[in-house]
Amino acid sequence: MSALISGDRRLSQAALQERAAKAAGGFRALGIGIGDVVALYMRNDFAFFEASLGAGLAGAYATPINWHFTAEETAYILQDSEAKVLVVHGDLWPRIAGIVPENVRVFIVPTPPEIAAAYGVADILPPEAAKLTQWEDWLLAQTPLREDTPPPRNAMIYTSGTTGRPKGVRRAAPTPEQAAGNIVAASTYFGLDPQEEKVILMNGPMYHSAPNSYGMMAARQGATIVLQPRFDAEDMLAMIERHRITHMHIVPTMFVRLLKLPEAVKRKYDLSSLRNVVHGAAPCPRDVKLAMIDWWGPVINEYYGSTETGIAVWLSAADALRKPGSVGRILPGCTVKAFGDDGRELPPGEIGELYIRAPYIPDFTYNKLDDKRREVARGELVTVGDVGYVDAEGFVYLCDRKRDMVISGGVNIYPAEIEAVLIGMPGVKDCAVFGIPDDEFGESLCAYIEPDDMAAAPSPDAVRSFLAQHVAKYKVPKIVEVVSSLPREDSGKIFKRKLRAPYWEKAGRSI
């Protein structure tokens, strides 16, 4: 029988769907309806699925918040989204207790033993969390929502950009045609054929767009989903063998860590059950990709897209060998075009900014920021700032990113957000944050600081300590350099390329 599995816990898919219906009924009773927001500040857990599915049935958006975020970052999303409900793990509650608006109804989920053990936290509710409404008690008292409901909305995921502030990607509910097209596309790029029995391993955080879409689609199809509390390379191999995993969504950083395992460990586990392993979210080095295909066989596929655009490009293992360096072929019905700086559509092979459309995904606006949607659009096409080209066969190649976004371990990091915090640090006159090569994570962060006074300049440790108070740990630069002046263009804008170039040239890679 298909189920959700986490550690020693098991919840049948039938029970999950019933609990989701109860959550939907409870949300409706709280006045939550079409277009409202249910926020989640938690790790991958049963309640994450229950609340997300329930929100969709009620016509609301589920908005997962990166639980690494500080109270300051979390407060912004809760306020911007106007969330009416927040579901949060008990051990995480003290971190954000002081910033949750009074009109937000909070539900506490005790941190399960396997998650608590993985992160080294207590699985006993802190006193301040124990006083709040417990998700389980509330859920069991609700009446299931039984009415016919339209196709659920996608989660409203918050993504950032050059403005430095996260923006909620808000979509309408899909039309019946879009819902049907999404199922067909998912069967292709995710391998999630609704007619096949499958066992999914989920270890990517579902506060990110692609793992969220993957996990929720698998749940709606009634698949068995095994949750790995925290990624560990050998533990993942053991779980594949133990549960006979057939499908996974992972990121290239996981490939790197898997390949670093000793040969004896790699050979120790039976991985023959794997049928479809899909990756995206970050560039995958060619040698890493080829080594994984050599080890696991032709089960590794790749996609390309974004939170805004959906997925429009897919690459099979066979095509990865035939078209090294490509991120895939344009999917049927989808559009990817390259445009020059003059706005001219470029012919095959010419490099320009890539614009994308996937018609099975409803169009979007940024929550409360409709004007920002226009900044990235060209008619029905949308760009996320990647520069590349499309060859004569319809295969897409990435060359650069026009915008400064850094992808570290599959996680999007936006330097403008970090710079906005740094510029407020006492003693900092100006700053620049950018990505540099990292063997394990693909990219890591580097910050250059121009102080008001070099004699009294803050130390790199002081800079990191200051940032850690305002942004998530993974946004704190690994390298901090303090210099008397930053290189500038004639306009006065910092010339980041001159700062970045030596790091990439040293790694033998262009930028």
Salt bridges, closest charged atoms under 4 A:
GLU18 OE2 - ARG146 NH2 3.00
ASP36 OD2 - LYS84 NZ 3.31
ASP45 OD1 - ARG9 NH2 2.78
ASP45 OD2 - HIS89 NE2 2.88
GLU50 OE2 - ARG19 NE 2.61
GLU72 OE1 - HIS470 ND1 2.98
GLU73 OE2 - LYS475 NZ 2.80
GLU82 OE2 - LYS368 NZ 3.40
ASP91 OD2 - ARG43 NH2 2.98
GLU114 OE2 - ARG9 NH2 2.72
GLU136 OE1 - ARG19 NH2 2.52
GLU147 OE2 - ARG28 NH1 3.03
GLU196 OE1 - ARG275 NH2 3.50
GLU234 OE2 - LYS268 NZ 3.85
GLU263 OE2 - LYS266 NZ 3.17
ASP270 OD2 - ARG244 NH1 3.18
GLU302 OE1 - HIS279 NE2 3.70
GLU302 OE1 - LYS289 NZ 2.74
ASP319 OD1 - ARG322 NH2 3.47
ASP341 OD1 - LYS402 NZ 3.52
ASP342 OD2 - ARG344 NE 3.78
GLU345 OE1 - LYS337 NZ 3.58
GLU350 OE1 - ARG344 NH2 3.90
GLU353 OE1 - LYS402 NZ 3.16
GLU353 OE2 - ARG403 NH1 3.09
ASP363 OD1 - ARG373 NH2 2.90
GLU375 OE2 - LYS372 NZ 3.34
GLU380 OE1 - ARG357 NE 3.49
ASP391 OD2 - LYS323 NZ 2.77
GLU393 OE1 - ARG322 NH1 3.31
GLU393 OE2 - LYS323 NZ 2.75
ASP400 OD2 - ARG497 NH2 3.52
ASP404 OD2 - LYS496 NZ 3.43
ASP404 OD1 - ARG500 NH1 3.38
GLU417 OE2 - LYS475 NZ 3.00
GLU419 OE2 - LYS496 NZ 2.71
ASP430 OD2 - ARG488 NH2 2.98
ASP438 OD2 - LYS478 NZ 2.69
GLU440 OE2 - ARG257 NE 2.40
GLU443 OE1 - ARG401 NH2 2.81
GLU450 OE2 - LYS429 NZ 3.73
GLU450 OE1 - ARG488 NH2 3.22
ASP461 OD1 - ARG464 NH2 2.93
